[in-house]
Amino acid sequence: MKTIILIGANGKMGQAALTGLGKHKVITAGRSGDNCDYQVDITSEESLRKLYKDVGHFDAVVNTVGVCEYATFTEMTEQQWMSTVLSKMMGQINIVRIGQEYIVDNGSFTLITGILNVKPIPFAIADATTSGAIDTFVKCVAFEMPRGIRVNSINPTVLEEAWEVYGEMMPGFQPVPGTLVGKAFERSVDGFVTGQVLFVDA
Ligand SMILES: NC(=O)c1ccc[n+]([C@@H]2O[C@H](COP(=O)([O-])OP(=O)(O)OC[C@H]3O[C@@H](n4cnc5c(N)ncnc54)[C@H](OP(=O)(O)O)[C@@H]3O)[C@@H](O)[C@H]2O)c1
């Protein structure tokens, strides 16, 4: 049994990840801290460092947080770009950058991206761009990780559980059940792969 920190546990993707982590001890964290073991803000280095210090010993970090702004490219402001970059891109890079100081030897980090960087739709340019950045980050940083630490991203299509919210924006997409996406998180945590983008598409 591994001890896993699941960041974003209350969200739709967090709940999907949870379905794949059943055989482990899962420590939950989120921005509000509601129904979670710990409160954390992934956009704050201080908050991430405190989380890792407070948890102490952990074998894996699974992050399902990456808040994105949605607008057309011509209308998206620099502020909207920056809030997406600071959460979905830098927040996730900092989860690994700071977390590698604290995680056990041969531990793993699993990050979240999303299919829109390979199947673009209107309004999602910031989500797509930062997902592409994180997919590139995991592929390249895997070569630099110390002490056998692994790092992968999960790149899912839209969840059935989120179809009501995103379905209208995504004509022609086939949603997948959260349990299928949970399998990809399981593969990342329990397998031996590193530097991989694990796609889950229909
Ligand atoms: N939903 C989908 O179908 C789908 C498909 C592919 C990819 N994705 C990607 O998955 C990610 C999560 O999406 P979601 O649908 O799960 O969103 P969601 O249901 O809105 O959940 C977001 C979660 O993130 C937490 N959070 C927000 N900002 C945070 C911060 N600064 N620090 C720590 N936690 C924070 C929230 O915590 P609190 O509740 O405590 O505020 C919430 O639990 C996004 O990047 C999205 O692009 C989603």
The ligand as a Tripos MOL2 file, in Angstrom:
@<TRIPOS>MOLECULE
LIG
   48    52     1     0     0
SMALL
NO_CHARGES

@<TRIPOS>ATOM
      1 N1        -13.8670   17.5130  -16.1670 N.am      1 LIG1
      2 C1        -13.4360   16.9810  -17.3030 C.2       1 LIG1
      3 O1        -14.1880   16.3340  -18.0600 O.2       1 LIG1
      4 C2        -11.9920   17.1170  -17.6790 C.ar      1 LIG1
      5 C3        -11.4820   16.4080  -18.7810 C.ar      1 LIG1
      6 C4        -10.1400   16.5280  -19.1150 C.ar      1 LIG1
      7 C5         -9.3010   17.3470  -18.3430 C.ar      1 LIG1
      8 N2         -9.8330   18.0280  -17.2850 N.ar      1 LIG1
      9 C6         -8.9490   18.8900  -16.4960 C.3       1 LIG1
     10 O2         -8.9670   18.4670  -15.1430 O.3       1 LIG1
     11 C7         -8.7230   19.5890  -14.2920 C.3       1 LIG1
     12 C8         -9.7690   19.5960  -13.1780 C.3       1 LIG1
     13 O3        -11.0550   19.7100  -13.7750 O.3       1 LIG1
     14 P1        -12.3770   19.3510  -12.9330 P.3       1 LIG1
     15 O4        -13.4570   19.1580  -13.9340 O.co2     1 LIG1
     16 O5        -12.1100   18.2890  -11.9340 O.co2     1 LIG1
     17 O6        -12.6220   20.7380  -12.1600 O.3       1 LIG1
     18 P2        -13.5540   20.9690  -10.8790 P.3       1 LIG1
     19 O7        -14.5990   19.9070  -10.7740 O.co2     1 LIG1
     20 O8        -13.9750   22.3930  -10.9730 O.co2     1 LIG1
     21 O9        -12.5610   20.7930   -9.6380 O.3       1 LIG1
     22 C9        -11.4930   21.6140   -9.4630 C.3       1 LIG1
     23 C10       -10.8560   21.2930   -8.1150 C.3       1 LIG1
     24 O10        -9.6440   22.0410   -8.0470 O.3       1 LIG1
     25 C11        -9.5180   22.5610   -6.7540 C.3       1 LIG1
     26 N3         -8.7050   23.7870   -6.8750 N.ar      1 LIG1
     27 C12        -8.9590   24.8710   -7.6490 C.ar      1 LIG1
     28 N4         -7.9610   25.7580   -7.5400 N.ar      1 LIG1
     29 C13        -7.0620   25.2240   -6.6690 C.ar      1 LIG1
     30 C14        -5.8300   25.6530   -6.1490 C.ar      1 LIG1
     31 N5         -5.2840   26.8440   -6.4880 N.pl3     1 LIG1
     32 N6         -5.1690   24.8480   -5.2940 N.ar      1 LIG1
     33 C15        -5.6890   23.6510   -4.9230 C.ar      1 LIG1
     34 N7         -6.8550   23.1740   -5.3880 N.ar      1 LIG1
     35 C16        -7.5370   23.9640   -6.2450 C.ar      1 LIG1
     36 C17       -10.9080   22.8250   -6.2620 C.3       1 LIG1
     37 O11       -10.8840   22.7400   -4.8600 O.3       1 LIG1
     38 P3        -12.1060   23.2800   -3.9490 P.3       1 LIG1
     39 O12       -13.3110   22.4750   -4.3410 O.co2     1 LIG1
     40 O13       -11.6660   23.0020   -2.5700 O.co2     1 LIG1
     41 O14       -12.2430   24.7470   -4.2950 O.co2     1 LIG1
     42 C18       -11.6930   21.6880   -6.9170 C.3       1 LIG1
     43 O15       -11.7860   20.5780   -6.0540 O.3       1 LIG1
     44 C19        -8.7370   20.8360  -15.1880 C.3       1 LIG1
     45 O16        -7.4250   21.2500  -15.4730 O.3       1 LIG1
     46 C20        -9.4280   20.3390  -16.4560 C.3       1 LIG1
     47 O17        -9.0000   21.0300  -17.6030 O.3       1 LIG1
     48 C21       -11.1390   17.9310  -16.9200 C.ar      1 LIG1
@<TRIPOS>BOND
     1     1     2 1
     2     2     3 2
     3     2     4 1
     4     4     5 ar
     5     4    48 ar
     6     5     6 ar
     7     6     7 ar
     8     7     8 ar
     9     8     9 1
    10     8    48 ar
    11     9    10 1
    12     9    46 1
    13    10    11 1
    14    11    12 1
    15    11    44 1
    16    12    13 1
    17    13    14 1
    18    14    15 2
    19    14    16 1
    20    14    17 1
    21    17    18 1
    22    18    19 2
    23    18    20 1
    24    18    21 1
    25    21    22 1
    26    22    23 1
    27    23    24 1
    28    23    42 1
    29    24    25 1
    30    25    26 1
    31    25    36 1
    32    26    27 ar
    33    26    35 ar
    34    27    28 ar
    35    28    29 ar
    36    29    30 ar
    37    29    35 ar
    38    30    31 1
    39    30    32 ar
    40    32    33 ar
    41    33    34 ar
    42    34    35 ar
    43    36    37 1
    44    36    42 1
    45    37    38 1
    46    38    39 2
    47    38    40 1
    48    38    41 1
    49    42    43 1
    50    44    45 1
    51    44    46 1
    52    46    47 1
@<TRIPOS>SUBSTRUCTURE
     1 LIG1         1 GROUP 0 **** ****
